[in-house]
Amino acid sequence: MWTKMLKLVLLVGCICTYHIEVMSQTSYNNFEQDKTFQLYADSVIAALSTEYKIPGCAVAITDHGKVVFQSTYGYINVEKKVPVAPDSRFRVASVTKMFTAMAIMQLVEQGKVDLEAPVEQYITDLKIRQLKPGNPVRIRHLLTHTSGFTDEVFNYSYGGQAQPQQRLVALASEEVLTIEPDYIFNYSNVGYGLLGVVIERVSGLSYAEYTERYLFRPLGLRATAAYYNVPNDEKVALGYNAKGTRVDEPLTRDIAAGGVFSTIEDLVILNQALVNPEVLEQAGVLRRATFEMMCTPQTSNLTLATDEKFGLGLFIIPLGIKDDDLIGDAIGHGGDFSFHHAITMAFPKAKLGISIVCNGEQGDAFYQKLYHRMLRKYYAINRNAEGAKSNPDKTFSALGLQNEKIDHREISGIYGGGGSGYVRLERVNEQKIRFKQGKNVLMLKRNDATNRYHVRYKLLRLFPIKVKDMEFAFLKVDDRIVLKACYPGSGDFEYISRKDIASEVSKDWVNRAGTYEIVDPFPGNVSIVPERLTIVQQKLVMHRHYLLTGEKDEIGFDIINEKTAVSDGIDRGCAATLKVLPNGNLYYSGYEMRLVYTK
């Protein structure tokens, strides 16, 4: 959560070797591929596959409706040396959300769903609890990740047998929403899981049946399907961690958020439909006007709006080159499980598209870098070499310049950022603020002309170094101080936290610190589970364990009252509820937790 904030730590890396046997196989032989680009693609994919330890991947580029590049590399099954093929089936994770959004918009076209209707109108047994009632959570909020729901409810989310959608409804009803609808874009798998329930309740079909009948079949996506359990199919790509070890990753409970499998061939068809919405209309999937509404930014009027754009189920993103105005924004979605990753992005104005699937742990970083390198190179060769160069430094937009001069005594306090990653700000004087995060101590100095704060830190605790590519700023929104990170070189900015409500941990919460066990644990659970509550410098911190990967982390909580706390911050993953149950146990992310040891 704070990785963009603290680009201040010197990392001493070790050099390790990891050999990837990359096998290039041209998936089609009946279309022309520029030899210069083919050589470049083979070289960059081999290099990035080795760098990010990717066992197998498939990549495709389309231009004006024609497949101009499509190749596969490596293996879907390393042990059996099964190569990636055009019809290999990969988990596309959150690319699923585009299909979910299309399904909802089909129901909107039919008059069966109203975007402005409260979600509870369609899921009558869902009880949404808001700290500040008044603005109900609507279908539109779920589609645009602006509902205030947390990202995940972990219990029953991964592992064991498929869970009925009713399980998600019950768990979502336990959450207390402390972020109001339309406040900030905050990515939520829970929200899209609930959209899947809406589709099932309104249509009378399961999510898998609905998408097969009204999306995949009409579009000709013959190998694409939604699954509640991993299919027993030799064409399905297996997942591998960064050490090259196979990991059997179960499917998500929230099928509408990430339960679809697809192939590079089918993603090409989908991508061509994104480029040319007439394909959707001719297939009877969506009217052109409806799809254009999906591609229209929906997040520009949020309380904490940024320059980043999101439509109805689609990210809207520039490529970041000089010719951005000529090629227009990309629309599409990426998807990430722990060991399975995918992305498909289309540029309707330029009639370009790219799709990537892979099966390695670091696949998200792999496809993000590959996506930009491949498209820029292709554009340089086939369109405009000068225009393919990176954009020069940008200036801040009007939103980026909205900063306030606030008394440093009011700014002082705790700003949540994930467990031990939280920040404590302390007034030094009316020009300077001391910024403490763990062992890192920074000095922020205000520029009165911009109300942005320059960042200095001491290298080896001796030499003051000014950080040129990052500044901080503050806003006061609804009586809460919001912390903002600004990047002068790119003109980008983001809201990263807001000041905690509680200034200290109450005695009741102090007495709840200790080691916990899960009551009635879910058989086969490999998700994130809570283990301990501790008090770290007047901050309530939960220590968690990700059973699938073995990783451990911490999250901090902002105490609302004697019975309720929420995971702090305003970034993805925040606002999960921790509360006291009637029997004295604690509830967190679907788990009932019993205190077994205090310290």
C-alpha positions, -999 to 999 in steps of 0.1 A, spaced: 0 0 0 28 24 8 53 12 -19 47 44 -39 52 65 -8 85 53 4 109 50 -25 135 58 1 149 25 12 182 12 -2 176 -24 -13 206 -47 -13 197 -75 -37 213 -109 -41 219 -123 -76 202 -156 -81 199 -178 -112 166 -191 -126 166 -208 -160 135 -206 -181 134 -228 -212 116 -205 -235 102 -222 -266 87 -198 -292 59 -213 -313 41 -192 -338 4 -199 -332 -7 -190 -367 11 -194 -400 -15 -177 -422 -9 -141 -413 21 -119 -419 43 -109 -390 69 -82 -394 102 -100 -390 118 -71 -371 90 -71 -346 90 -109 -343 127 -109 -335 121 -81 -310 92 -99 -294 110 -132 -290 140 -114 -275 120 -92 -250 96 -121 -240 126 -144 -233 144 -118 -213 113 -108 -192 103 -145 -187 137 -151 -172 137 -119 -152 103 -126 -137 105 -164 -137 76 -171 -160 71 -208 -170 48 -200 -199 29 -173 -216 9 -163 -248 8 -129 -264 -13 -115 -292 -16 -81 -309 -44 -70 -333 -44 -41 -357 -76 -29 -374 -93 -63 -367 -64 -84 -380 -42 -106 -359 -7 -92 -366 12 -111 -339 4 -141 -319 29 -164 -303 32 -188 -273 62 -194 -251 72 -220 -225 50 -245 -207 16 -248 -191 30 -280 -174 67 -278 -167 70 -313 -153 54 -329 -183 69 -304 -208 34 -295 -221 40 -264 -242 17 -234 -242 -6 -236 -272 -31 -212 -287 -59 -232 -271 -42 -235 -237 -66 -224 -210 -55 -198 -185 -72 -183 -155 -79 -147 -164 -87 -137 -128 -102 -101 -128 -106 -100 -166 -137 -118 -155 -151 -84 -142 -155 -72 -178 -179 -101 -185 -197 -94 -152 -202 -58 -162 -214 -67 -196 -239 -91 -181 -252 -64 -157 -255 -40 -186 -275 -66 -206 -300 -67 -177 -300 -29 -177 -309 -28 -214 -337 -53 -207 -351 -31 -179 -345 -58 -153 -318 -39 -134 -315 -1 -126 -280 12 -122 -293 37 -96 -313 12 -76 -300 1 -41 -282 -33 -43 -306 -46 -16 -335 -42 -40 -321 -72 -59 -305 -91 -30 -332 -87 -4 -313 -108 23 -283 -85 20 -281 -60 49 -256 -33 42 -243 -16 74 -230 19 70 -213 40 96 -229 71 80 -263 59 65 -280 81 40 -264 74 6 -273 38 -2 -250 15 -21 -263 12 -56 -256 -11 -85 -235 17 -101 -213 18 -71 -205 -19 -73 -196 -16 -110 -173 14 -104 -156 2 -72 -170 32 -53 -193 14 -29 -171 15 2 -169 -23 5 -136 -37 14 -116 -57 -12 -120 -92 2 -138 -112 29 -113 -139 33 -131 -168 51 -144 -193 25 -128 -173 -3 -101 -198 -14 -98 -235 -9 -120 -265 -2 -153 -269 -21 -171 -243 -41 -193 -221 -19 -228 -210 -25 -233 -173 -34 -255 -170 -3 -223 -174 17 -209 -141 3 -242 -124 10 -241 -134 47 -205 -123 51 -209 -90 33 -238 -83 57 -214 -85 86 -192 -57 73 -195 -21 85 -189 4 57 -169 33 70 -161 48 36 -192 64 20 -203 56 -16 -189 80 -41 -160 89 -18 -130 72 -35 -122 46 -61 -114 15 -40 -111 -18 -58 -134 -44 -44 -137 -81 -53 -166 -83 -28 -185 -57 -48 -182 -78 -80 -190 -109 -62 -223 -93 -52 -229 -83 -88 -227 -120 -96 -254 -126 -71 -275 -99 -87 -271 -116 -121 -282 -150 -106 -312 -136 -87 -325 -115 -116 -319 -141 -144 -327 -173 -125 -295 -188 -139 -262 -195 -123 -234 -171 -132 -217 -198 -153 -249 -206 -172 -257 -170 -178 -223 -160 -192 -222 -191 -214 -256 -185 -229 -256 -147 -233 -219 -138 -236 -194 -165 -245 -215 -184 -270 -228 -154 -289 -193 -139 -291 -178 -172 -303 -156 -177 -272 -156 -215 -275 -130 -222 -248 -140 -196 -223 -161 -205 -193 -167 -196 -156 -159 -224 -131 -167 -229 -94 -140 -256 -93 -108 -261 -112 -116 -281 -144 -99 -314 -149 -84 -306 -183 -49 -312 -196 -51 -279 -215 -54 -259 -183 -22 -240 -173 -7 -250 -140 6 -223 -116 42 -219 -104 59 -198 -78 91 -178 -82 112 -209 -72 97 -229 -101 76 -251 -78 41 -260 -89 13 -246 -67 -23 -259 -70 -42 -226 -65 -79 -231 -59 -106 -210 -74 -122 -179 -58 -155 -181 -40 -166 -149 -58 -169 -163 -93 -181 -131 -108 -149 -114 -96 -124 -138 -110 -137 -173 -120 -133 -173 -158 -108 -194 -178 -99 -185 -213 -74 -188 -241 -53 -164 -261 -74 -172 -291 -106 -162 -273 -91 -131 -257 -82 -119 -292 -119 -122 -302 -129 -103 -270 -103 -77 -277 -116 -72 -313 -150 -66 -298 -136 -40 -275 -120 -22 -304 -151 -24 -325 -184 -24 -305 -203 -33 -337 -191 -68 -330 -210 -68 -297 -241 -54 -313 -241 -78 -342 -237 -107 -318 -267 -95 -298 -246 -90 -267 -248 -52 -262 -260 -22 -281 -233 1 -292 -246 30 -271 -246 8 -240 -210 -2 -245 -200 34 -251 -216 42 -217 -194 14 -202 -163 32 -217 -172 66 -203 -153 76 -172 -175 73 -141 -151 84 -113 -144 120 -121 -170 134 -96 -159 114 -65 -151 132 -33 -115 122 -37 -113 121 -75 -80 116 -93 -69 118 -129 -72 80 -132 -103 69 -151 -126 39 -147 -158 32 -166 -185 6 -159 -163 -24 -154 -134 -11 -176 -101 6 -169 -95 36 -192 -57 42 -194 -33 60 -218 -3 42 -231 20 70 -220 36 80 -254 39 113 -273 10 101 -296 -14 95 -268 -38 120 -283 -37 102 -316 -42 67 -304 -66 75 -276 -70 57 -243 -70 19 -238 -100 2 -224 -99 -33 -208 -89 -51 -176 -60 -71 -161 -63 -100 -137 -41 -114 -110 -42 -145 -88 -11 -155 -69 2 -177 -98 -20 -168 -127 -22 -135 -146 -38 -120 -176 -45 -87 -194 -65 -76 -224 -64 -39 -235 -78 -23 -266 -73 11 -282 -106 18 -301 -94 50 -317 -62 35 -331 -78 1 -337 -50 -16 -317 -53 -44 -291 -30 -66 -270 -37 -97 -248 -13 -115 -225 -17 -146 -203 9 -163 -181 13 -187 -152 41 -175 -129 40 -158 -95 54 -125 -107 32 -124 -138 16 -91 -129 50 -73 -131 58 -93 -162 27 -85 -183 28 -48 -172 63 -43 -185 57 -65 -216 24 -47 -225 42 -13 -227 73 -26 -245 54 -46 -271 29 -19 -280 54 9 -281 77 -11 -304 49 -22 -326 36 14 -328 71 27 -336 76 2 -364 42 4 -380 29 39 -372 53 65 -359 87 60 -344 89 95 -329 53 93 -316 61 61 -298 86 78 -274 76 84 -238 57 115 -229 78 143 -216 73 154 -180 37 164 -174 24 191 -150 -3 186 -124 -39 188 -134 -64 210 -116 -72 181 -93 -35 176 -86 -31 212 -76 -60 210 -50 -39 212 -18 -47 230 14 -26 249 40 -36 232 73 -23 239 108 4 214 116 -11 207 150 -43 195 133 -23 174 108 -3 157 136 -15 121 143 -16 86 129 -23 78 93 -31 42 85 -11 23 60 -12 -14 69 0 -26 103 36 -16 110 35 5 78 13 31 94 27 67 96 29 90 125 31 127 117 45 152 142 46 190 141 81 204 142 70 240 135 47 257 110 70 249 81 81 213 89 65 180 98 84 149 110 72 118 92 78 84 110 72 50 95 89 22 113 125 30 114 123 55 86 122 92 97 116 118 71 114 156 72 86 173 52 90 210 45 61 229 31 64 250 -1 40 279 6 34 286 -31 20 251 -38 12 238 -3 31 206 -12 58 193 11 93 184 -1 107 152 13 141 148 28 156 118 45 190 110 60 211 84 41 228 62 67 212 86 92 238 111 84 234 128 50 202 147 42 189 138 7 161 155 -10 137 132 -29 129 150 -62 103 127 -76 79 127 -46 61 153 -25 32 152 0 1 173 4 -30 175 26 -67 181 22 -95 184 48 -125 164 37 -156 158 58 -136 168 90 -108 142 82 -73 151 71 -64 132 39 -28 125 30 -18 128 -7 13 117 -26 24 138 -56 49 129 -83 62 160 -99 80 142 -128 49 125 -141 22 149 -129 5 120 -111 -9 120 -76 -29 97 -54 -47 97 -20 -30 73 2 -44 76 37 -64 97 61 -59 105 97 -72 79 122 -103 87 142 -88 73 174 -56 89 188 -49 60 212 -60 24 219 -87 21 245 -83 -2 275 -110 -26 262 -91 -31 230 -58 -34 248 -73 -63 268 -82 -80 236 -45 -83 224 -31 -118 222 -31 -149 201 -63 -161 185 -76 -193 169 -103 -197 143 -136 -211 155 -149 -239 132 -122 -234 105 -131 -240 69 -117 -273 57 -92 -268 29 -89 -230 35 -57 -216 20 -67 -179 23 -54 -152 46 -62 -160 83 -57 -137 114 -34 -150 141 -26 -122 167 -36 -88 178 -9 -66 193 -5 -30 204 23 -12 186 30 23 198 -7 31 204 -18 13 173 -40 -18 171 -22 -42 147 -34 -76 134 -8 -102 123 -20 -125 95 -8 -156 76 -15 -163 39 -18 -201 40 -13 -206 2 20 -189 0 32 -190 36 36 -152 36 28 -132 67 18 -95 70 3 -70 93 -26 -46 91 -35 -17 114 -69 -7 127 -86 25 133 -109 22 164 -144 34 158 -158 26 193 -155 0 221 -169 -28 199 -158 -19 164 -126 -11 145 -118 -11 108 -86 -17 89 -71 17 83 -62 38 53 -82 46 21 -64 23 -3 -73 -11 -16 -78 -36 12 -88 -10 38 -121 -8 57 -124 -44 67 -144 -48 99 -131 -61 132 -158 -63 158 -168 -79 191 -195 -106 188 -222 -111 215 -202 -141 229 -171 -120 234 -152 -135 204 -140 -113 176 -152 -112 140 -128 -104 111 -132 -110 74 -157 -138 79 -138 -155 107 -149 -159 143 -118 -156 164 -113 -169 200 -86 -155 223 -64 -184 235 -33 -165 248 -27 -131 262 5 -113 267 
